[in-house]
Amino acid sequence: MAPSVTGWGIMNLQFNTHQFESRKKSHIEHALNPVVQASDLSGLDQVIFPHDSLPELNFTDVSLETVFLKKKLKTPFFVSGMTAGHASAVVVNSRLAQACAKRGWIFGVGSQRRELDSLTPAIDSWSNLKSENSGLSLLGNLGLSQLIERTDNSDLKSLKKLVQNLNCDAFAIHLNTLQEVMQPEGTPNFRGGLSALKKASRALGVPLILKETGCGFSEKTLRKIKLLPFLAVDVSGLGGTHWGRIEGLRAQSSGDTLRAHASQNFANWGVSTVQSVLSAKKILNPKTEVWASGGVRSGLDAAKLIGIGAYRVGFAKPALEAALLGEVELDQWMQQMEFELQTALFCGGFANVKAARGKI
């Protein structure tokens, strides 16, 4: 059975809450459309995880355990931030949080942008995520455009409030230049981004993560950020959900022919997940963890990315699809990813994730 958002009970709130929530709802609907997937561009098909016929291990010896901010986690997996800011997101985020806490995955929420507007009715329910899910590791999330706006106005208090609302362990700033340009309601304002990131790294009070949203990191960008004190950079490369394609579909449905036509020419824009990881390992400060997401569709994909140097591996669309099907289906999918990674490590002769990292 295919997952659907129709059962979420999408609410048509007023503010431009209606426009905002409608956009968020359409994002989820389009993200489930195979047309917006750039699956053949991740570079993962070209990576071979080496086989070891004599591993000198038992399968049960293989550990997926990793460390996140001095805390031991059962796996190297995370669910990348996907949805927030509309009533239906509460249900799926609660389900994902519960599953992540149970299985030892990190959970990243969707953009907290809506919380910056004090006149907008509160929608997202973050306060109970940790209290109801013991041991949950949480990542906050905000776009760079919104970060720049707040730091330009010296409004660091509202940014700290996002951290406090979620009680997050770390905070992710997402980069989405192509999406903002292609989005009819977009805010493609990125001047002052480096300065804003420096201010945020000092002011938020939790470690900072920089992440892309499906277009990856070029060497040019990585050199710009290599001296900034990030806990991690999530490359989120070309190969999975492509937000240029999503916004192109939205533009087409709204009659915005300018963006609809342009999105077709930018349908393959970005740097592949594999190339982004390789470049990040070469350029970034060794203290900055390289996280890999973007087109990861199996535990074997995760093993390949760890093998070329990724510290942690993330999923978005597959996690969303499983969560929409139900709690049992989500748990089964997560177990599948873990089993496949454990199998790859065992058959490659690696007793744990650390032993396999960077060995391809």
Phi, psi and omega in degrees: 000130181284140178292154181214152176264359186293334181274004184281343184073052182301131182259140176261082180281160178258143165176261085287028169298324182299311180296318182296310182291325177298320178295316180296321178295316181293328176301314181294317180299314181290327180297335179274357181276124180303336183298331184269004179269130178255046193300330183275006185246005184287336184088355184292331179296338182269355182261128178250123176275120189294138179269138177236108182287347181230072189285346184055040180218155162264151181304322182289348177286338188283124182250138175261005187297139176224176179240132177231114180051049177069009178250132179284131176243153184289337186219169173263021187261152170218152172264119183286147181302130184232311190219142176189171173086005174216157191303321185291337181295334181301318182294309184291324178293322177296319180293317179294319180298316180299316181292320180295320178297318182295318189259359176078036173258153171278142181244121175256126180278166175288180184303133178266021184306319185299330182290345180287340182267107183293342181270355182268133178302138179293138180239304185292136181250094184262338194301330185259000185301315182280320182293331181268351183226086185302132177084002183295133174259126190239143175242128171282178187199132174206148179283152182297323179303317180288325177297315179300315181301317183287320180289326176298326180267010181055034181260066180282340181297319181292329178290318177296329179296326178298319178295316182292319180302321185268337187055048187278157179276330178209166185231130181259134171253122183259145179253130185208053185301312182297317179299315182296324179290318184281341181282123180305328180260015189292163177234079183280061182245102186238006176295132181090012183297316181296318179296318180296321179294322177296316179296317181295323181297334180268333193258336189285334177086000175225159179302150183252139176239134176255130183224147171270182181227038175115002178246359173071185182238126173276166176298326179301313180293317182299324179293329179294327189254359191297337181264356180281146188276064178277144170294318183205159169239118176268111190292331180037068189276174175297130180147349179237225178294128183251113186286340172295320178292318179299311181292331175296319177294320178294320179296320179297318182290337180264001178084014178274085186292331179302306182285325179299316179290317181298321183298332178293323179282342180253017185295336179245023183288135174138179178248130185302156179302314181298312180296324179296318179296314181299317180293319181296319179296327181284325192256321187289157172303133181303339178284344179271120180289141174261116176257145185239126171213168181113089179084015177282119187236002181201167174293331176293320174304317180298317179299319179299317182291322174296320181298330178266002171128358181289141179275324184214152186232135186240156178233145175235278185308312180299324178292319179297314179302314181294320181295324180291336179282330178144169182297317181296314181296322178296315180297320179295319179295316180297318177299322178298315179299319180293316180298319181292320177295316179299321179296316180297317179296316180298311182288345175266354178083026182247128183280342181201174183296316182300321181295329183273341188296124176076014185267359176270000000 
